């Protein structure tokens, strides 16, 4: 037998089951099929796996559930393609385990109280946080919960120990550099909310690109990532800067609103004004014209934050992860 201690992942691979199933078998947990239990026991014997004391201690405290807490109580949340894709990614990983997924919309006092009760009652093994705002109470609630915490995107005020994020700043900079390469000189931006890291990062990416090119960074209007806010911001930009020839929009939903206003104003896209969005949600393929945008792997964000949380629950020490972005060129720029 090898001198190297087999890992939990190796046992799971040998048994043909998930890592969570292996942990539940080790803890004699219920709701594991007899077939899976025998497969794990056989793999343990063949590999000579011996769980560490820390792993055994962790296993005995399992509650069999994880929380996805979203700092929103908007009833339209589930119509938002970004959140829908994140949740799909989270669920795809959870389905490979024996864990339950608890979804908490926690922007309101009632939602935050619910999350507090779940953590104080030790009803969950870990928490994933999404869409946090500056100084969001969810950060403190989760940190005091005594369970592993993974952030989907970074908080604005400090960098957490464990997070999964996309390269928002780099993606925004690439988008604006593309507009500059097309010869656009009067480039505006519609930002996302500036009390969220994602909104600030995409704005900074815009500023870096235009300032380094010697262009003005004063053509700015703020939105909240929604389509109506994108339309309102586009109206402000056209009224204040009628000579603009391009606009970088910090989300595809806002870009859809901006495109609608440009059509209503009779401004040709991209001949007069080029438009680039961010996210590459399904809507981007169906705008008129089809939207050039920055693709971020949204579903992968959900999958990777869940995998990171599972590794923490299993006693591992993962490192933060930044997912790459990619410019997708269509017809709006």
N, C-alpha and C positions, 0 to 999 in steps of 0.2 A: 504494500500500500504506500502511496506517496506521503512524503513528510509534510506536504502542504495541506492545511485544513481546507476542505471543500467549502464553497460559499453557498448561501441560501439559493442564489440564482442557479448554481450548478445542480443542486438538488431538484429545483423546479424544472429545469430543462430535462434532466434525466427522467423525471416522473411524468413529464408532459403536462404539467399543471401550472397555475400561476404561483407567484411568490406568496401571495396572500393565502392561498390554499395550503401551502407548506406550513406557514406560520400557524394556521388554525389546526392543522393536524398535530403539530408539536404541542399545542395547548389543549389537545383533546376537546376542541370546540365542537358544538353541535352543527347540524346542517352541512356536513361534508359527506359526499357520497362514499359508499363503501369502496367503490372502484378507485376513487381518488385517494382515499386513505391508504389502501393497499399499495398503490403506485408510489406514494410518498415513502411509506415504510420500507418498501423494496429499494428505492433509490438511496435512502439514508443508510441502509445496511451495505449496499454495494459501494457507496462512496466513503463510508466510515465517517459520516457527518456527525459532529457533536456540537449542539448549540452552545454558544457562550453563556456565561451567567447573566450578562447584561441582556442578551437576547431573550433568555428564558424569563427574566424579570419583566421585560417589556411585554412579552407575549401574555403573561398572566394578567396584565392590566388592560388588555384589548376590550374595546366596546363594540367593534365591528361596524363603525360608521365614521365618515369624514364629512366635513362641512364645506360647502362653497358659499361664502358670504359676499354678497354684492352690495356695494354702497349705493343703492338705488331703491326707490320704491315706486318708480314710474310704471303705471299699468301697461304702458306700451313696450316695456322691456323685451318681452318675448317676440315682438315684431321687429326688434332691432337685429339685423343680420349678424352684427359683430358678436353680440352676446349669445345668439343662437348657435353660432359656430363654436364659440368657446365651450359652451355647455355640452355640445355634441362631442367635442374632443375629450372633455373630462369624463363624460359617461362611457366613452369607448374604452377607456382604461379601467374604470371602476367595474365594468361588466366582466373583466377578466379576473376579478377578485371576488371574495365573498363579503365585501364591504357594502354598506348602504350609503347612498349619497343624500345628504340633507342640504337643501337649498334654502338659504336665508336671505331675504331682501332686507337690508339692515341700514337704510338711510334714516328711518324714522326712530323715534324713541322706543316704540313697540318692537320694531325689528331688532334694535340693539339689545333690548331687554331679553328677547328670545335667545339671541346668541349667547348672552351672559348666562342665562339659565342652562343652556346646553353644556357650556364649558364648566360651570360650577358643579353641575351634577355628574361631570365626567362621562357624559353620554357620547362623546366623540373622541377619536384617536388623533385627529389633526384638523387643521383649518387651512383653506385656501381663500385669499382675499383678492377681490377684483374691483376695479374702478374707484380706488380710494381718492379722496380729495385732501387738500392740505390740512394737516392736523386732524385727520379723521379719527373719531373716537374708536373706530373698529381696531385700529392698530394697538391701542392700549388694552382694550378688552381682550384681544387675542393673545397679546404678550403675557397677560396675567392669567391666561387660561391653563397654563401648565402643559400644553401640548405643542407639537411641532406646527409651525406656521410658514406657509409659502405664499409669496405675493405674486399675483399675475400683473406684471408691470410694477414699476418702482413708485413708492410714495414720493411726494415732492420734497418733504423736509429732510429726509435722511434715507440712506441706502440700507435696506434690511440685509440680514445675513443670507437669506434664501429667497431667490426670486427668479422668475422667467420673464423675459421681456423681448420685444422686437427692437431692431435698430432704428428707432423713430427719428433720431437726429440725423443719422447718416442717410436714411431713406429720403427725408425731406430735402437734404442738401443735394442729393443726386437728382431729384425731380427738378429743382430750380436750376441746377447746372445744365440739365437737358434743355430747359427753356432758353437759357443764355446761349447755348450752342446753336439754337435755331435763329439767333439774332434778336431775340426779344430784349428790350432795354428798359421797359417801364413795367416791372413785374410787381404785382400786388400779392397779398396773401389774405386768406380768411382763416383765422386761427381757431383752434379748439379752446375749450375752457382753460384758463390760465391758473386755476387752482388744482390742476391735475398735471402730473409729470408728463404725460403723453402730449398734452396741449403745449406745454412749455418747450419740450424737446423738439417738436416739429416746427415751432416758431423759430427756435434757435438755429435749426438746420437751414431754414429760409434765410435768416439774417446772415449767417456765415457765407452762404453762396453769393448773395447780392453784394455784400460789403467787400468781399475778396475780389469781386469783378468790378468794383468801383461804381456800383449802381446804388440808387436810393433805396433805403429800407423803410420809407415813411408811408408807403401805400398799404395800410394795415386796417383790417376790420375784424372784429371778434365775433365768434359764434359759439354754439354749445354742442357741436357735433351733429345737430339735427338738421333735416332738410329745410324746415322753415327758417331757421337761423342763418343757413347758407344763403337763402334767397334774400333775406333782409340785409345781410352783410354785403351782398353783391350790389344791391340798390345803393347802399351808402358809398361803396367804392366808385360806382359809375357817376354818382352825383359829385363826389369830391375829387375824383381823378378820371375825368372823361377820356383822357389820352392813354390810359393804360393799355398795354398790348398782350398781357398774360396775367394769369392768376394761379397761384398754387393754393389749393384748398386742403385743409388738414383732415378731411374725411370725405369719403365718396357720397355719403348722404348729403352733406353740405354742398358738395360739387353738383349734385343733381338739382338742388335748389338754385344754385348759381346759373346753371345752364338754362333753366326755365326762364329766369329773369333776362338773360342775354337774348333768348329767342323773342321774348316779349318786347325787348328794346330794339329789336332788329339788328343786333350785333352778330356778325358772322363768326362762327367758331369752326376751325381755328384761324381763318384768314385774318380777321381783325383782332381777335382775342383768343389766345390759346389757354386751355384749362387742363390742369393736372390735379388729380385727387390723391387719396391715400386710403388703403385697406384692401382694395380689389375684392369687394363683396360682389355678389351676383348682379346687383343693380348696375354696376359699372359697365357691364357688357350690353345693357339695354337702354342706356341713355341715348339722347339724340344730340350730337353724334356720340358714338361709343367712347367711353371715358379712358383716356390715358391716365394711369394711376400707379401708385407704389403698392406692390403686392407684399403683404405681410402674412405669414402662415398662421392664420387665426386659429384654425382647428388644432394645429400643432402646438400652439400656445397652451390650449386647454390640456392636451395630452401630456406635454412635458411638465407642466406644473403639478399634475396629478402624479406622474411618475416620481417627481422629486419628493413630493409628500410621502409617498409609499416608501421610498428609500429612507427617509428620516424616521418613519414609524418603525422600520426594520433595523434601526440602529446605525445606519450608514451616515456618512457626512458628505453629501453632494456639494458641488460648487454652483454658483449662480450661472445662468445660461442666457445668452443674448442670441436670438434667432435672426438670421439675415433677412433683408428685404431685397426686392428686385423691381425695377421699373418695367411696367408693362405698357408698351406703346400701342395705342389704338388710333382713334381718329380725331380726338379733341385737341391734340397737340402733336 
